[in-house]
Amino acid sequence: MSHGVNVNAYHTDNGIFKSKAFVHHVASNYQDIRYSGVGAKWQNGVAESAIGLIVSRARTMMIHAAVHWPEVEDETLWPLAVSYSAHLYNHTPNSESGIAPMEIFSRTVSDGAALRNAHVWGAPAYVLESRLNSAGGKIPKWKPRSRRAQFVGHSPVHAENICLVRNLNTGYISPQYHLILDDWFETVFYTEHTTPPSWDSQHLQSIRSAV
């Protein structure tokens, strides 16, 4: 209903969708429900095809992130990968018609913001130090002004440019705006306590001189 669409009927598999509570809720909203035969998921072929594509993409995204950043690999992030895969599927235009599934569903023309704000799932994200987000917040001059986190999608209850990131220390997932993302995984080879070899003393001296 948030997209101005009223659902008239559902076509589902069996199982929990045949529970009394679910069927009663559907009926109380004057909606209809039909079921695929046992072992005959092809009877709902459009949905099954979309689900298969989304799951395949989510698996690929997790493998890609694991290959480039194995230190933070976590299989429990699977639901977030599926959610982001569905988000991309819904907002990606069809190669032939040029129309995205979300445009068909909502009967509106997309401004493309969802794709412009898209990033590589599982990529490093550098979040602004929380004390600097508040008015007048300060930290010591040479203290890192950001922390490394992991991009795991977009928040469904905020603006489209708000990212969900995972705290690598606590595992806590929070919506963030002030951040920079490394879509190419170029910054994962060194920890915050390791100086890259290219940063020799001469280079550091030139930085100090410039400052």
FIKE-294853 format. One record per residue (C-alpha): residue number from 1; x, z, y. Coordinates in pm, 1 decimal, padded with zeros to 6 digits, always signed. Each point is the difference from the previous one (the first is absolute). Last residue first. Example, Ala and Ser with C-alpha at 12.3 -4.5 7.8 and 13.67 -1.06 7.14 Angstrom:
<node><num>2</num><xx>+01367.0</xx><zz>+00714.0</zz><yy>-00106.0</yy></node>
<node><num>1</num><xx>-00137.0</xx><zz>+00066.0</zz><yy>-00344.0</yy></node>
//
This chain:
<node><num>211</num><xx>+05094.5</xx><zz>+00667.1</zz><yy>+02072.2</yy></node>
<node><num>210</num><xx>+00195.1</xx><zz>-00326.7</zz><yy>-00013.6</yy></node>
<node><num>209</num><xx>+00321.9</xx><zz>+00188.8</zz><yy>-00060.0</yy></node>
<node><num>208</num><xx>-00161.8</xx><zz>+00202.8</zz><yy>-00278.9</yy></node>
<node><num>207</num><xx>-00120.8</xx><zz>-00321.6</zz><yy>-00162.5</yy></node>
<node><num>206</num><xx>+00346.0</xx><zz>-00156.3</zz><yy>+00027.5</yy></node>
<node><num>205</num><xx>+00148.4</xx><zz>+00308.6</zz><yy>-00165.0</yy></node>
<node><num>204</num><xx>-00248.7</xx><zz>-00024.7</zz><yy>-00283.1</yy></node>
<node><num>203</num><xx>+00108.4</xx><zz>-00358.0</zz><yy>-00066.6</yy></node>
<node><num>202</num><xx>+00367.0</xx><zz>+00095.7</zz><yy>+00008.8</yy></node>
<node><num>201</num><xx>-00064.6</xx><zz>+00291.2</zz><yy>-00235.6</yy></node>
<node><num>200</num><xx>-00158.2</xx><zz>-00224.2</zz><yy>-00259.1</yy></node>
<node><num>199</num><xx>-00375.2</xx><zz>-00056.0</zz><yy>-00031.7</yy></node>
<node><num>198</num><xx>+00027.4</xx><zz>-00293.4</zz><yy>-00240.7</yy></node>
<node><num>197</num><xx>+00053.2</xx><zz>+00249.4</zz><yy>-00283.0</yy></node>
<node><num>196</num><xx>-00358.5</xx><zz>+00131.9</zz><yy>+00042.7</yy></node>
<node><num>195</num><xx>+00002.1</xx><zz>+00375.6</zz><yy>+00075.8</yy></node>
<node><num>194</num><xx>-00168.4</xx><zz>+00210.4</zz><yy>-00267.9</yy></node>
<node><num>193</num><xx>-00199.1</xx><zz>+00313.8</zz><yy>+00092.5</yy></node>
<node><num>192</num><xx>-00320.7</xx><zz>-00187.2</zz><yy>+00085.8</yy></node>
<node><num>191</num><xx>+00030.8</xx><zz>-00176.4</zz><yy>-00332.3</yy></node>
<node><num>190</num><xx>+00136.1</xx><zz>-00350.5</zz><yy>-00041.1</yy></node>
<node><num>189</num><xx>-00115.7</xx><zz>-00299.6</zz><yy>-00205.4</yy></node>
<node><num>188</num><xx>-00363.5</xx><zz>+00017.8</zz><yy>+00104.1</yy></node>
<node><num>187</num><xx>+00043.3</xx><zz>-00161.9</zz><yy>+00342.4</yy></node>
<node><num>186</num><xx>-00035.9</xx><zz>-00367.6</zz><yy>-00088.6</yy></node>
<node><num>185</num><xx>-00330.8</xx><zz>+00042.4</zz><yy>-00183.9</yy></node>
<node><num>184</num><xx>-00118.0</xx><zz>-00335.5</zz><yy>+00144.2</yy></node>
<node><num>183</num><xx>-00327.4</xx><zz>+00131.8</zz><yy>+00147.4</yy></node>
<node><num>182</num><xx>+00185.5</xx><zz>+00273.7</zz><yy>+00190.4</yy></node>
<node><num>181</num><xx>-00282.3</xx><zz>+00162.7</zz><yy>+00193.9</yy></node>
<node><num>180</num><xx>+00019.7</xx><zz>+00168.8</zz><yy>+00339.8</yy></node>
<node><num>179</num><xx>-00225.3</xx><zz>+00293.9</zz><yy>+00085.9</yy></node>
<node><num>178</num><xx>-00217.6</xx><zz>+00153.1</zz><yy>+00270.6</yy></node>
<node><num>177</num><xx>-00346.5</xx><zz>-00057.0</zz><yy>-00150.0</yy></node>
<node><num>176</num><xx>-00024.4</xx><zz>+00227.7</zz><yy>-00303.8</yy></node>
<node><num>175</num><xx>-00272.4</xx><zz>+00094.2</zz><yy>-00249.6</yy></node>
<node><num>174</num><xx>+00117.4</xx><zz>+00261.7</zz><yy>-00253.1</yy></node>
<node><num>173</num><xx>+00093.2</xx><zz>+00017.3</zz><yy>-00367.2</yy></node>
<node><num>172</num><xx>+00168.5</xx><zz>+00318.8</zz><yy>-00126.5</yy></node>
<node><num>171</num><xx>+00259.6</xx><zz>-00056.7</zz><yy>-00273.4</yy></node>
<node><num>170</num><xx>+00189.2</xx><zz>+00302.2</zz><yy>+00132.5</yy></node>
<node><num>169</num><xx>+00352.5</xx><zz>-00135.2</zz><yy>+00041.8</yy></node>
<node><num>168</num><xx>-00062.0</xx><zz>-00375.1</zz><yy>+00006.9</yy></node>
<node><num>167</num><xx>-00290.8</xx><zz>+00035.4</zz><yy>+00243.5</yy></node>
<node><num>166</num><xx>-00226.7</xx><zz>-00288.8</zz><yy>-00087.3</yy></node>
<node><num>165</num><xx>-00126.3</xx><zz>-00231.0</zz><yy>+00272.9</yy></node>
<node><num>164</num><xx>-00346.9</xx><zz>-00132.6</zz><yy>+00081.1</yy></node>
<node><num>163</num><xx>+00009.5</xx><zz>-00242.0</zz><yy>+00290.7</yy></node>
<node><num>162</num><xx>-00217.5</xx><zz>-00018.6</zz><yy>+00312.3</yy></node>
<node><num>161</num><xx>-00007.8</xx><zz>-00353.6</zz><yy>+00141.2</yy></node>
<node><num>160</num><xx>-00348.3</xx><zz>-00070.8</zz><yy>-00138.0</yy></node>
<node><num>159</num><xx>-00151.1</xx><zz>+00290.2</zz><yy>+00193.7</yy></node>
<node><num>158</num><xx>-00090.1</xx><zz>+00310.5</zz><yy>-00199.1</yy></node>
<node><num>157</num><xx>-00232.7</xx><zz>+00088.1</zz><yy>-00290.4</yy></node>
<node><num>156</num><xx>+00130.6</xx><zz>-00239.0</zz><yy>-00268.2</yy></node>
<node><num>155</num><xx>+00363.5</xx><zz>+00095.2</zz><yy>+00069.9</yy></node>
<node><num>154</num><xx>+00240.8</xx><zz>-00278.7</zz><yy>-00083.5</yy></node>
<node><num>153</num><xx>+00234.2</xx><zz>-00024.4</zz><yy>-00295.9</yy></node>
<node><num>152</num><xx>+00277.3</xx><zz>+00182.7</zz><yy>-00184.4</yy></node>
<node><num>151</num><xx>+00294.3</xx><zz>-00012.9</zz><yy>+00243.4</yy></node>
<node><num>150</num><xx>+00274.9</xx><zz>+00241.5</zz><yy>-00103.3</yy></node>
<node><num>149</num><xx>+00168.1</xx><zz>+00263.8</zz><yy>+00217.5</yy></node>
<node><num>148</num><xx>+00332.4</xx><zz>+00040.5</zz><yy>+00178.9</yy></node>
<node><num>147</num><xx>+00009.6</xx><zz>+00240.0</zz><yy>+00290.3</yy></node>
<node><num>146</num><xx>+00039.3</xx><zz>-00075.6</zz><yy>+00368.7</yy></node>
<node><num>145</num><xx>+00179.6</xx><zz>+00125.9</zz><yy>+00307.7</yy></node>
<node><num>144</num><xx>+00311.9</xx><zz>+00105.4</zz><yy>-00188.6</yy></node>
<node><num>143</num><xx>+00172.9</xx><zz>+00289.7</zz><yy>+00183.0</yy></node>
<node><num>142</num><xx>+00273.9</xx><zz>-00100.9</zz><yy>+00244.6</yy></node>
<node><num>141</num><xx>-00187.6</xx><zz>+00087.0</zz><yy>+00320.8</yy></node>
<node><num>140</num><xx>-00170.1</xx><zz>+00315.7</zz><yy>-00127.7</yy></node>
<node><num>139</num><xx>-00381.6</xx><zz>-00036.9</zz><yy>-00020.2</yy></node>
<node><num>138</num><xx>-00264.9</xx><zz>-00025.9</zz><yy>+00270.4</yy></node>
<node><num>137</num><xx>-00378.9</xx><zz>+00003.6</zz><yy>+00026.9</yy></node>
<node><num>136</num><xx>-00135.2</xx><zz>-00033.6</zz><yy>+00355.6</yy></node>
<node><num>135</num><xx>-00329.6</xx><zz>-00139.0</zz><yy>-00121.5</yy></node>
<node><num>134</num><xx>-00018.3</xx><zz>+00003.8</zz><yy>-00378.2</yy></node>
<node><num>133</num><xx>+00121.7</xx><zz>-00287.5</zz><yy>-00215.5</yy></node>
<node><num>132</num><xx>+00363.7</xx><zz>+00100.7</zz><yy>+00048.6</yy></node>
<node><num>131</num><xx>-00051.5</xx><zz>+00318.0</zz><yy>-00203.4</yy></node>
<node><num>130</num><xx>-00127.2</xx><zz>-00208.9</zz><yy>-00291.8</yy></node>
<node><num>129</num><xx>+00325.1</xx><zz>-00196.3</zz><yy>-00032.7</yy></node>
<node><num>128</num><xx>-00093.2</xx><zz>-00369.7</zz><yy>+00011.1</yy></node>
<node><num>127</num><xx>-00060.0</xx><zz>-00148.5</zz><yy>-00343.4</yy></node>
<node><num>126</num><xx>+00243.3</xx><zz>-00242.9</zz><yy>-00162.4</yy></node>
<node><num>125</num><xx>-00175.4</xx><zz>-00194.0</zz><yy>-00273.4</yy></node>
<node><num>124</num><xx>+00175.0</xx><zz>-00126.5</zz><yy>-00311.7</yy></node>
<node><num>123</num><xx>-00197.1</xx><zz>-00260.9</zz><yy>-00198.0</yy></node>
<node><num>122</num><xx>-00246.0</xx><zz>+00096.5</zz><yy>-00275.3</yy></node>
<node><num>121</num><xx>-00248.4</xx><zz>-00274.7</zz><yy>+00087.6</yy></node>
<node><num>120</num><xx>+00144.2</xx><zz>-00276.0</zz><yy>+00218.3</yy></node>
<node><num>119</num><xx>-00176.4</xx><zz>-00002.5</zz><yy>+00335.2</yy></node>
<node><num>118</num><xx>-00333.4</xx><zz>-00115.6</zz><yy>+00142.1</yy></node>
<node><num>117</num><xx>-00079.8</xx><zz>+00052.0</zz><yy>+00369.3</yy></node>
<node><num>116</num><xx>-00033.3</xx><zz>-00371.0</zz><yy>+00073.8</yy></node>
<node><num>115</num><xx>-00204.7</xx><zz>-00035.0</zz><yy>-00318.8</yy></node>
<node><num>114</num><xx>-00259.8</xx><zz>+00260.1</zz><yy>+00101.1</yy></node>
<node><num>113</num><xx>-00001.7</xx><zz>-00124.7</zz><yy>+00359.7</yy></node>
<node><num>112</num><xx>-00114.7</xx><zz>-00348.3</zz><yy>-00105.3</yy></node>
<node><num>111</num><xx>-00284.9</xx><zz>-00009.9</zz><yy>+00254.0</yy></node>
<node><num>110</num><xx>-00253.9</xx><zz>-00034.7</zz><yy>-00280.9</yy></node>
<node><num>109</num><xx>-00319.8</xx><zz>-00199.0</zz><yy>+00052.5</yy></node>
<node><num>108</num><xx>-00315.2</xx><zz>+00187.9</zz><yy>-00101.6</yy></node>
<node><num>107</num><xx>-00248.5</xx><zz>-00033.1</zz><yy>-00283.1</yy></node>
<node><num>106</num><xx>+00107.3</xx><zz>+00339.2</zz><yy>-00141.2</yy></node>
<node><num>105</num><xx>+00036.9</xx><zz>-00118.0</zz><yy>-00360.6</yy></node>
<node><num>104</num><xx>+00116.1</xx><zz>-00352.6</zz><yy>+00079.6</yy></node>
<node><num>103</num><xx>+00248.7</xx><zz>+00120.7</zz><yy>+00259.5</yy></node>
<node><num>102</num><xx>+00126.0</xx><zz>+00268.0</zz><yy>-00237.8</yy></node>
<node><num>101</num><xx>+00060.4</xx><zz>-00263.4</zz><yy>-00268.5</yy></node>
<node><num>100</num><xx>+00228.4</xx><zz>-00192.9</zz><yy>+00240.1</yy></node>
<node><num>99</num><xx>-00086.7</xx><zz>-00352.3</zz><yy>+00117.7</yy></node>
<node><num>98</num><xx>+00258.4</xx><zz>-00278.9</zz><yy>+00018.9</yy></node>
<node><num>97</num><xx>-00218.1</xx><zz>-00209.5</zz><yy>-00230.6</yy></node>
<node><num>96</num><xx>+00274.4</xx><zz>-00133.5</zz><yy>-00227.8</yy></node>
<node><num>95</num><xx>+00274.7</xx><zz>+00264.7</zz><yy>+00004.1</yy></node>
<node><num>94</num><xx>-00255.5</xx><zz>+00281.1</zz><yy>+00024.5</yy></node>
<node><num>93</num><xx>+00080.0</xx><zz>+00230.1</zz><yy>+00289.7</yy></node>
<node><num>92</num><xx>+00166.3</xx><zz>+00337.5</zz><yy>-00076.8</yy></node>
<node><num>91</num><xx>-00199.9</xx><zz>+00299.0</zz><yy>+00129.0</yy></node>
<node><num>90</num><xx>-00173.5</xx><zz>+00117.4</zz><yy>-00318.3</yy></node>
<node><num>89</num><xx>+00300.5</xx><zz>-00068.1</zz><yy>-00221.0</yy></node>
<node><num>88</num><xx>+00233.2</xx><zz>+00189.6</zz><yy>+00233.8</yy></node>
<node><num>87</num><xx>-00224.1</xx><zz>+00308.7</zz><yy>-00005.0</yy></node>
<node><num>86</num><xx>-00045.3</xx><zz>-00030.1</zz><yy>-00377.1</yy></node>
<node><num>85</num><xx>+00379.1</xx><zz>+00002.0</zz><yy>-00043.9</yy></node>
<node><num>84</num><xx>+00021.2</xx><zz>+00300.7</zz><yy>+00231.9</yy></node>
<node><num>83</num><xx>-00251.1</xx><zz>+00192.7</zz><yy>-00211.4</yy></node>
<node><num>82</num><xx>+00172.1</xx><zz>-00101.9</zz><yy>-00324.3</yy></node>
<node><num>81</num><xx>+00337.8</xx><zz>+00116.4</zz><yy>+00133.2</yy></node>
<node><num>80</num><xx>-00153.4</xx><zz>+00328.5</zz><yy>+00114.7</yy></node>
<node><num>79</num><xx>-00157.1</xx><zz>+00055.9</zz><yy>-00343.2</yy></node>
<node><num>78</num><xx>+00340.1</xx><zz>-00069.3</zz><yy>-00168.0</yy></node>
<node><num>77</num><xx>+00190.5</xx><zz>+00259.1</zz><yy>+00203.4</yy></node>
<node><num>76</num><xx>+00011.3</xx><zz>+00222.2</zz><yy>-00310.5</yy></node>
<node><num>75</num><xx>+00259.3</xx><zz>-00238.4</zz><yy>-00143.5</yy></node>
<node><num>74</num><xx>+00268.2</xx><zz>+00132.9</zz><yy>+00236.1</yy></node>
<node><num>73</num><xx>+00318.3</xx><zz>-00188.8</zz><yy>+00091.6</yy></node>
<node><num>72</num><xx>+00190.0</xx><zz>+00177.8</zz><yy>+00277.8</yy></node>
<node><num>71</num><xx>+00356.8</xx><zz>-00052.7</zz><yy>-00122.5</yy></node>
<node><num>70</num><xx>-00082.3</xx><zz>-00346.9</zz><yy>-00135.5</yy></node>
<node><num>69</num><xx>-00013.8</xx><zz>-00158.2</zz><yy>+00349.9</yy></node>
<node><num>68</num><xx>+00037.1</xx><zz>-00378.9</zz><yy>-00030.8</yy></node>
<node><num>67</num><xx>-00106.2</xx><zz>-00035.8</zz><yy>-00363.9</yy></node>
<node><num>66</num><xx>-00264.2</xx><zz>+00273.5</zz><yy>+00026.8</yy></node>
<node><num>65</num><xx>-00153.2</xx><zz>-00156.4</zz><yy>+00312.2</yy></node>
<node><num>64</num><xx>-00028.8</xx><zz>-00340.3</zz><yy>-00169.8</yy></node>
<node><num>63</num><xx>-00142.7</xx><zz>+00157.6</zz><yy>-00315.5</yy></node>
<node><num>62</num><xx>-00261.7</xx><zz>+00186.1</zz><yy>+00205.8</yy></node>
<node><num>61</num><xx>-00097.1</xx><zz>-00314.0</zz><yy>+00190.2</yy></node>
<node><num>60</num><xx>-00023.7</xx><zz>-00204.4</zz><yy>-00320.9</yy></node>
<node><num>59</num><xx>-00229.1</xx><zz>+00258.9</zz><yy>-00161.7</yy></node>
<node><num>58</num><xx>-00223.8</xx><zz>-00004.1</zz><yy>+00308.5</yy></node>
<node><num>57</num><xx>-00010.0</xx><zz>-00380.2</zz><yy>-00007.7</yy></node>
<node><num>56</num><xx>-00105.7</xx><zz>-00004.3</zz><yy>-00365.1</yy></node>
<node><num>55</num><xx>-00263.9</xx><zz>+00267.3</zz><yy>+00061.7</yy></node>
<node><num>54</num><xx>-00146.3</xx><zz>-00197.2</zz><yy>+00292.8</yy></node>
<node><num>53</num><xx>-00008.1</xx><zz>-00325.6</zz><yy>-00196.9</yy></node>
<node><num>52</num><xx>-00165.9</xx><zz>+00161.4</zz><yy>-00302.1</yy></node>
<node><num>51</num><xx>-00258.4</xx><zz>+00171.4</zz><yy>+00220.2</yy></node>
<node><num>50</num><xx>-00084.0</xx><zz>-00328.9</zz><yy>+00172.8</yy></node>
<node><num>49</num><xx>-00044.8</xx><zz>-00179.7</zz><yy>-00332.7</yy></node>
<node><num>48</num><xx>-00214.5</xx><zz>+00283.6</zz><yy>-00136.3</yy></node>
<node><num>47</num><xx>-00222.0</xx><zz>-00009.3</zz><yy>+00309.8</yy></node>
<node><num>46</num><xx>-00061.3</xx><zz>-00373.8</zz><yy>-00026.9</yy></node>
<node><num>45</num><xx>-00041.4</xx><zz>+00009.0</zz><yy>-00379.2</yy></node>
<node><num>44</num><xx>-00280.3</xx><zz>+00252.9</zz><yy>-00025.0</yy></node>
<node><num>43</num><xx>-00132.1</xx><zz>-00145.0</zz><yy>-00326.4</yy></node>
<node><num>42</num><xx>+00366.1</xx><zz>-00038.5</zz><yy>-00098.8</yy></node>
<node><num>41</num><xx>-00004.5</xx><zz>+00375.0</zz><yy>-00061.8</yy></node>
<node><num>40</num><xx>-00169.3</xx><zz>-00065.1</zz><yy>-00332.5</yy></node>
<node><num>39</num><xx>+00132.9</xx><zz>+00278.3</zz><yy>-00225.3</yy></node>
<node><num>38</num><xx>-00327.3</xx><zz>+00191.7</zz><yy>+00030.2</yy></node>
<node><num>37</num><xx>-00239.0</xx><zz>-00217.6</zz><yy>+00200.2</yy></node>
<node><num>36</num><xx>+00033.4</xx><zz>-00000.7</zz><yy>+00378.0</yy></node>
<node><num>35</num><xx>-00238.9</xx><zz>+00226.6</zz><yy>+00183.5</yy></node>
<node><num>34</num><xx>-00263.3</xx><zz>-00038.3</zz><yy>+00269.9</yy></node>
<node><num>33</num><xx>-00091.3</xx><zz>+00225.4</zz><yy>+00292.3</yy></node>
<node><num>32</num><xx>-00276.0</xx><zz>-00014.5</zz><yy>+00263.7</yy></node>
<node><num>31</num><xx>-00021.7</xx><zz>+00171.9</zz><yy>+00335.4</yy></node>
<node><num>30</num><xx>-00282.9</xx><zz>+00191.1</zz><yy>+00163.2</yy></node>
<node><num>29</num><xx>+00233.2</xx><zz>+00276.7</zz><yy>+00122.5</yy></node>
<node><num>28</num><xx>-00161.4</xx><zz>+00252.6</zz><yy>-00237.8</yy></node>
<node><num>27</num><xx>+00054.4</xx><zz>-00248.7</zz><yy>-00283.3</yy></node>
<node><num>26</num><xx>+00375.9</xx><zz>-00014.2</zz><yy>+00055.9</yy></node>
<node><num>25</num><xx>+00023.4</xx><zz>+00380.3</zz><yy>+00021.6</yy></node>
<node><num>24</num><xx>-00204.2</xx><zz>+00037.6</zz><yy>-00319.9</yy></node>
<node><num>23</num><xx>+00225.6</xx><zz>-00247.1</zz><yy>-00184.3</yy></node>
<node><num>22</num><xx>+00310.2</xx><zz>+00189.4</zz><yy>+00112.1</yy></node>
<node><num>21</num><xx>-00135.5</xx><zz>+00343.9</zz><yy>-00092.9</yy></node>
<node><num>20</num><xx>-00139.4</xx><zz>-00119.4</zz><yy>-00333.5</yy></node>
<node><num>19</num><xx>+00332.2</xx><zz>-00147.9</zz><yy>-00109.0</yy></node>
<node><num>18</num><xx>-00002.8</xx><zz>-00371.8</zz><yy>-00072.4</yy></node>
<node><num>17</num><xx>+00279.2</xx><zz>-00075.4</zz><yy>+00249.0</yy></node>
<node><num>16</num><xx>+00214.8</xx><zz>+00253.2</zz><yy>-00183.0</yy></node>
<node><num>15</num><xx>+00028.8</xx><zz>-00226.4</zz><yy>-00303.2</yy></node>
<node><num>14</num><xx>-00136.7</xx><zz>-00354.3</zz><yy>+00023.3</yy></node>
<node><num>13</num><xx>+00153.5</xx><zz>-00271.1</zz><yy>+00212.8</yy></node>
<node><num>12</num><xx>-00158.1</xx><zz>-00090.4</zz><yy>+00328.3</yy></node>
<node><num>11</num><xx>-00227.6</xx><zz>-00239.4</zz><yy>+00187.0</yy></node>
<node><num>10</num><xx>-00144.0</xx><zz>+00167.0</zz><yy>+00309.1</yy></node>
<node><num>9</num><xx>-00306.2</xx><zz>-00080.7</zz><yy>+00211.0</yy></node>
<node><num>8</num><xx>-00136.6</xx><zz>-00013.6</zz><yy>+00354.0</yy></node>
<node><num>7</num><xx>+00301.7</xx><zz>+00121.7</zz><yy>+00196.5</yy></node>
<node><num>6</num><xx>-00067.2</xx><zz>+00010.7</zz><yy>+00375.8</yy></node>
<node><num>5</num><xx>+00278.6</xx><zz>-00146.5</zz><yy>+00213.6</yy></node>
<node><num>4</num><xx>+00065.9</xx><zz>+00095.1</zz><yy>+00361.6</yy></node>
<node><num>3</num><xx>+00370.7</xx><zz>+00056.5</zz><yy>-00062.2</yy></node>
<node><num>2</num><xx>-00028.3</xx><zz>+00381.6</zz><yy>+00005.4</yy></node>
<node><num>1</num><xx>-00299.9</xx><zz>-00045.2</zz><yy>-00229.3</yy></node>
//
